[in-house]
Amino acid sequence: MSNRKVAYFFDEEIGSYYYGSNHPMKPHRLAVTNELIKSYKLDKKMLIYKPHKATAEELELFHSPEYIRFLKSVTPDIVNKYEEEIDRFNLTEDCPVFEGLFSYCQLYTGGSLEGAVKLNNGQCDIAINWAGGLHHAHKGEASGFCYTNDAVLAIIELLKYHARVLYIDIDVHHGDGVQDAFYSTDRVMTVSFHKYGEGFFPGTGEVQEVGTKRGKYYSINVPLRTGVSDDEYFHLFKDVIGTIIDKYRPGAIVLQCGADSLYGDRLGCFNLSVSGHGRCVAFVRNFGIPMLVVGGGGYTMRNVARCWTYETAVLLNTEISNELPDNLYMPMFCHQTVLHPPILEPLENLNTNDYISEVRALVLANISRLQHAPGIQMIEIPPDALLSDCDSDTNDVDMHSSDTRYHPAEYYSDND
């Protein structure tokens, strides 16, 4: 497929936030990734944007106002005053209160929101926000290192212009927060490929979780076991995603590229290589559907940087060398100064041929129960988020290039 216009969102501030010394989530991985992207000169091939910080009002399009007010007000030095709220909103060991927490949420969420707006207005074909993809956050609580759910908010924005949005998640952990948000609507289809069983976080994502009400069979889960290989994963991915796109016909795609599904991740348990992970990204890109690409998990920093740099090149349809260019973080890569390190001691693969065949059959059976491309009634909707804050380079672009606009999202609520 010919080259597509790619927008890339990054703010140097994002790499300075710090969950704590013993916490596996390191936002500094984003600074390393950006440095590697620049060392390959991939930034020269993209539209570069510094994202705005999402406002409380924007965050409350999904999250509860009381939860957002709490995130905005709590700081490490007064955390003892909020013992009841800390417990209610789940800001415990996995999701600690750290300096600049709310600003961090605003920044990573703002990148995804702004990417969705630019896609809606035809200013790019692909939007990349590696800081996003924090898919575990729920309407009124933090979970799994995630505080605000940028993917959900970006999807809500995309639904203003697109009748149907497809969310694909290749993080090793189930994309539970996004699934829950859209569990009762057919306007968003969520598809998650993840490790399931043996008490693995978050403990959801079995094949039988298919949605409810109008959303029944619009939640698709592909549960895998420890040690899945590149070929097994990709052939399953290709069969499932190819069938879904043919039947569901999404107007836009959000692709969550959690890098904890790579071999060697601190918290992961798959045997995926950087190229194997990127092969899935290339497969989705080649459909030519507008797409927002976000990050997610990933806890071995050098591999996260390798993965998202390679996938940036994939999205640009550009080949880059295996040998890493000189960069500020070269010592981090130790003796393996390559983009594609070999998998020397793979984990035992517990995915038997019979198990993979069974999962494929069950998932495809669920997909077969879908209506073909459900339609909706068109009505007037509020204006785009961020429209007044768009960059000056939008002056040459038709800000309403899509003639067809759709009503807002009907996401899962406490009343459903």
C-alpha positions in Angstrom: 0.0 0.0 0.0 1.2 3.5 -0.8 2.4 5.8 2.0 -0.2 7.4 4.2 0.0 10.7 6.1 1.1 9.9 9.6 0.7 12.3 12.6 2.9 11.7 15.7 2.2 13.0 19.2 4.9 13.5 21.7 5.8 15.9 24.6 9.2 15.6 26.3 7.4 16.2 29.6 5.8 12.7 29.4 9.1 10.9 30.1 9.7 12.8 33.4 6.8 11.3 35.4 7.8 8.7 37.9 5.5 6.0 39.5 8.2 5.1 42.0 11.5 3.3 42.3 10.0 -0.2 42.6 7.2 0.2 40.1 7.4 -1.6 36.8 5.8 1.2 34.8 8.4 3.7 33.7 7.1 6.6 31.5 10.8 7.3 30.7 10.4 4.5 28.1 8.6 7.1 26.0 11.7 9.3 26.0 13.9 6.4 24.9 11.4 5.5 22.2 11.3 9.0 20.9 15.1 9.2 20.8 15.3 6.0 18.8 12.6 7.2 16.4 14.6 10.4 15.9 17.9 8.5 15.5 16.4 6.6 12.6 15.2 10.0 11.2 11.6 8.7 11.2 10.4 12.0 12.6 11.3 13.6 9.3 8.6 11.5 7.6 5.8 12.5 10.0 3.7 15.4 11.1 4.9 16.1 14.6 2.5 17.5 17.2 2.9 18.4 20.9 -0.4 17.3 22.3 -2.6 19.5 24.4 -3.5 18.5 27.9 -7.0 17.1 28.1 -9.3 19.2 30.3 -11.3 17.9 33.2 -14.4 18.4 31.0 -13.0 16.2 28.3 -12.0 13.5 30.7 -15.6 13.5 32.2 -17.0 12.5 28.8 -16.3 9.0 30.1 -15.0 9.2 33.7 -17.2 10.2 36.7 -16.8 13.8 37.8 -16.0 12.8 41.4 -13.2 10.6 40.2 -11.7 13.3 38.0 -12.0 15.8 40.8 -10.1 13.5 43.1 -7.3 12.9 40.5 -7.0 16.7 40.1 -6.7 17.4 43.8 -4.7 14.5 45.3 -0.9 14.9 45.7 1.7 12.7 47.5 2.0 15.2 50.4 -1.7 15.2 51.3 -2.5 11.6 50.4 -3.2 10.7 54.1 -6.2 13.1 54.0 -7.9 11.0 51.3 -7.8 7.5 52.8 -11.4 6.7 52.0 -11.1 8.0 48.4 -7.8 6.2 47.9 -9.6 2.9 48.6 -12.7 3.8 46.6 -10.9 4.9 43.5 -8.3 2.1 43.8 -5.1 4.3 43.9 -3.1 1.7 45.7 0.2 0.0 45.0 -0.4 -0.7 41.3 -1.8 2.9 40.8 0.2 5.1 43.2 -0.3 8.8 43.8 2.9 10.5 42.4 4.0 14.0 41.7 2.2 15.5 38.7 -0.3 12.6 38.4 -3.2 14.6 37.0 -0.9 16.4 34.5 0.4 13.0 33.4 -3.2 11.8 32.8 -4.0 15.0 30.9 -1.0 14.6 28.6 -1.3 11.0 27.6 -5.0 11.3 27.1 -4.7 14.6 25.2 -2.5 12.9 22.6 -5.1 10.2 21.9 -8.0 12.7 21.8 -6.1 15.0 19.5 -5.2 12.1 17.2 -8.9 11.2 17.0 -9.8 14.8 16.0 -7.2 14.9 13.3 -8.3 11.6 11.9 -11.9 12.8 11.9 -11.0 15.9 10.0 -8.8 14.2 7.4 -5.6 15.8 8.6 -3.9 12.4 8.8 -4.5 8.8 7.9 -2.7 7.4 10.9 -2.2 9.0 14.3 0.4 7.7 16.7 0.4 8.3 20.5 2.8 5.9 22.1 2.0 7.5 25.5 -1.6 6.3 25.3 -3.2 2.9 25.4 -3.8 2.8 29.2 -6.6 0.4 28.7 -7.4 -0.8 32.3 -8.9 2.4 33.7 -12.6 2.3 34.4 -15.2 5.0 34.6 -14.7 5.6 38.3 -11.4 3.9 39.3 -7.8 3.4 38.4 -6.5 -0.1 37.6 -3.4 -1.8 36.3 -1.1 1.3 36.2 -3.9 3.2 34.3 -5.8 6.2 35.6 -7.7 7.7 32.7 -8.7 5.6 29.7 -7.5 7.5 26.7 -8.5 4.8 24.3 -12.2 5.0 25.4 -12.2 8.8 25.1 -10.6 8.7 21.7 -13.2 6.1 20.5 -16.0 8.4 21.8 -14.5 11.2 19.7 -14.2 9.0 16.6 -17.9 8.0 17.0 -18.8 11.5 16.1 -17.8 10.9 12.5 -17.9 7.1 12.2 -20.8 4.8 12.6 -18.6 1.9 13.7 -15.2 1.9 15.4 -13.0 -1.2 15.9 -10.7 -1.5 18.9 -7.9 -4.1 18.6 -5.7 -4.9 21.6 -2.4 -6.9 21.4 -1.2 -6.2 24.9 -0.4 -9.3 27.0 -3.2 -8.2 29.4 -6.9 -8.2 28.6 -8.2 -4.8 27.5 -10.9 -4.9 30.2 -11.5 -1.2 30.6 -12.2 -0.6 27.0 -14.4 -3.7 26.7 -16.4 -2.7 29.8 -17.0 0.8 28.4 -18.6 -0.4 25.2 -20.0 -3.8 26.4 -23.7 -2.9 25.5 -23.3 -1.1 22.2 -22.8 -2.4 18.6 -21.1 0.8 17.5 -17.8 -0.3 19.0 -16.3 -3.7 18.5 -13.5 -4.6 20.9 -11.1 -7.4 20.1 -8.4 -8.5 22.6 -5.6 -11.0 22.2 -4.2 -11.7 25.7 -2.9 -14.2 28.2 -5.7 -15.7 30.2 -5.8 -18.0 33.2 -3.5 -18.9 36.2 -4.6 -15.8 38.0 -3.1 -13.5 35.3 -4.2 -9.9 35.6 -6.9 -8.7 35.2 -8.6 -12.1 35.3 -11.1 -11.3 32.5 -11.2 -12.0 28.8 -12.5 -15.5 28.3 -14.1 -16.4 25.0 -17.6 -16.4 26.5 -17.4 -12.6 27.3 -19.2 -11.4 24.2 -21.1 -8.3 25.3 -24.7 -7.7 26.3 -27.9 -6.1 24.9 -27.2 -4.5 21.5 -23.5 -5.2 22.1 -23.9 -9.0 22.2 -21.2 -10.6 20.1 -19.4 -7.2 19.7 -16.9 -8.0 22.3 -14.4 -10.6 21.0 -11.8 -12.2 23.3 -8.9 -14.4 22.2 -7.4 -16.0 25.3 -4.0 -17.5 25.0 -1.6 -19.4 27.2 2.0 -18.8 28.1 4.7 -19.1 25.4 2.6 -18.4 22.2 4.9 -18.0 19.2 5.0 -15.5 16.3 3.4 -17.8 13.8 0.6 -19.0 16.0 -0.2 -15.5 17.1 -0.2 -14.0 13.7 -2.2 -16.7 11.9 -4.9 -16.4 14.6 -4.7 -12.6 14.4 -5.1 -12.6 10.7 -8.0 -15.0 10.7 -9.9 -13.1 13.4 -9.2 -9.5 12.3 -9.6 -10.2 8.6 -13.0 -11.8 9.3 -14.1 -9.0 11.6 -13.2 -6.2 9.2 -14.9 -7.9 6.3 -18.1 -8.3 8.3 -18.1 -5.3 10.6 -16.7 -2.7 8.1 -15.4 -0.2 10.7 -15.0 3.4 9.7 -12.0 3.8 12.0 -9.7 1.6 14.1 -7.9 2.1 17.4 -5.0 -0.3 17.7 -3.4 -0.8 21.2 0.1 -2.1 20.8 1.1 -3.1 24.3 4.7 -4.2 24.2 4.5 -6.5 27.2 3.4 -9.3 24.8 7.1 -9.4 23.6 9.5 -12.1 24.7 11.5 -11.0 27.7 9.1 -8.5 29.1 9.3 -8.2 32.9 5.6 -8.8 33.4 4.8 -10.7 30.2 4.9 -14.4 29.2 4.7 -14.6 25.4 7.4 -15.4 22.9 6.6 -12.7 20.4 9.5 -11.0 18.6 9.6 -7.3 17.6 9.0 -8.3 14.0 6.2 -10.7 15.0 4.4 -8.0 17.0 4.9 -5.5 14.2 3.5 -8.0 11.6 0.1 -7.5 13.3 0.4 -3.8 13.0 1.3 -4.0 9.3 -1.7 -6.3 8.7 -4.1 -3.7 10.2 -2.4 -0.8 8.4 -2.8 -2.5 5.0 -6.6 -2.3 5.2 -6.2 1.5 4.6 -8.8 2.4 7.3 -8.1 5.5 9.4 -6.4 4.4 12.5 -5.2 5.7 15.9 -2.2 3.7 17.2 -1.5 3.8 20.9 1.0 2.2 23.3 0.1 0.4 26.5 2.0 -2.1 28.6 5.7 -2.8 28.2 8.1 -3.1 31.1 11.5 -4.0 29.6 12.4 -0.5 28.5 14.8 -1.2 25.7 12.4 -3.7 24.1 9.5 -1.2 24.3 11.7 1.3 22.5 12.7 -1.2 19.9 9.1 -2.3 19.3 7.4 1.0 19.0 10.3 2.4 16.9 9.9 -0.5 14.5 6.2 -0.1 14.4 6.5 3.6 13.7 8.6 2.5 10.6 5.9 -0.1 9.7 3.2 2.6 9.8 5.3 4.8 7.6 5.9 1.9 5.2 9.6 2.5 5.6 12.4 0.0 6.0 15.0 0.7 8.7 18.3 -1.1 9.5 18.6 -3.7 12.2 21.7 -2.1 13.5 20.7 0.7 15.9 21.9 4.2 15.0 24.0 6.1 17.6 21.6 7.6 20.2 21.6 9.0 23.7 20.5 5.7 25.2 23.0 3.4 23.5 24.3 1.9 26.8 20.8 0.7 27.7 21.0 -1.7 24.8 24.1 -3.4 26.2 25.7 -5.8 23.8 22.6 -6.1 21.7 22.7 -2.9 19.7 20.1 -4.2 17.2 16.4 -3.6 16.6 15.6 -7.3 16.4 17.4 -9.2 19.1 17.1 -13.0 18.8 14.9 -15.1 21.1 17.6 -17.3 22.6 15.6 -19.1 25.4 11.9 -19.1 24.6 9.4 -19.9 27.3 7.7 -23.2 27.1 4.8 -23.0 24.7 1.6 -24.2 26.5 -0.6 -23.4 23.4 -1.1 -26.8 21.9 -2.4 -27.2 18.3 -5.7 -28.5 19.7 -6.0 -25.5 22.0 -5.3 -22.9 19.2 -7.8 -24.7 16.9 -10.4 -24.7 19.6 -10.0 -21.0 20.4 -10.1 -20.1 16.7 -13.3 -22.1 16.2 -15.0 -20.5 19.2 -14.0 -17.0 18.3 -15.0 -17.3 14.6 -18.3 -18.8 15.8 -18.9 -15.7 17.9 -18.1 -13.5 14.9 -20.5 -15.4 12.7 -23.4 -14.3 14.9 -22.8 -10.7 14.1 -25.2 -8.7 12.0 -23.5 -7.3 8.9 -22.3 -3.7 9.5 -25.0 -2.5 11.8 -26.3 1.0 10.8 -27.4 3.9 13.0 -29.6 7.0 12.7 -27.8 10.2 11.9 -28.4 13.3 14.0 -26.7 16.5 14.8 -23.9 16.3 17.4 -21.8 18.8 19.4 -18.6 20.2 17.7 -15.3 18.4 17.8 -13.2 18.3 21.0 -10.2 20.6 20.9 -11.4 22.4 17.7 -10.5 25.8 19.0 -7.0 24.6 20.0 -6.1 22.9 16.7 -2.7 23.9 15.3 -2.4 26.7 12.8 -1.4 24.2 10.0 -5.1 23.2 9.9 -6.0 26.3 8.0 -5.4 24.6 4.7 -7.6 21.6 5.7 -11.3 21.3 5.4 -12.2 21.0 9.1 -15.4 19.2 8.3 -14.3 17.1 5.4 -16.6 14.3 6.4 -20.2 15.1 5.3 -21.7 12.3 7.4 -21.6 12.7 11.2 -23.1 10.5 13.8 -24.6 10.7 17.2 -22.4 10.4 20.3 -21.3 7.0 21.8 -23.7 4.9 23.9 -21.1 3.5 26.2 -21.7 1.2 29.2 -23.0 3.0 32.3 -23.9 2.1 35.8 -27.6 1.9 34.8 -27.1 -0.8 32.1 
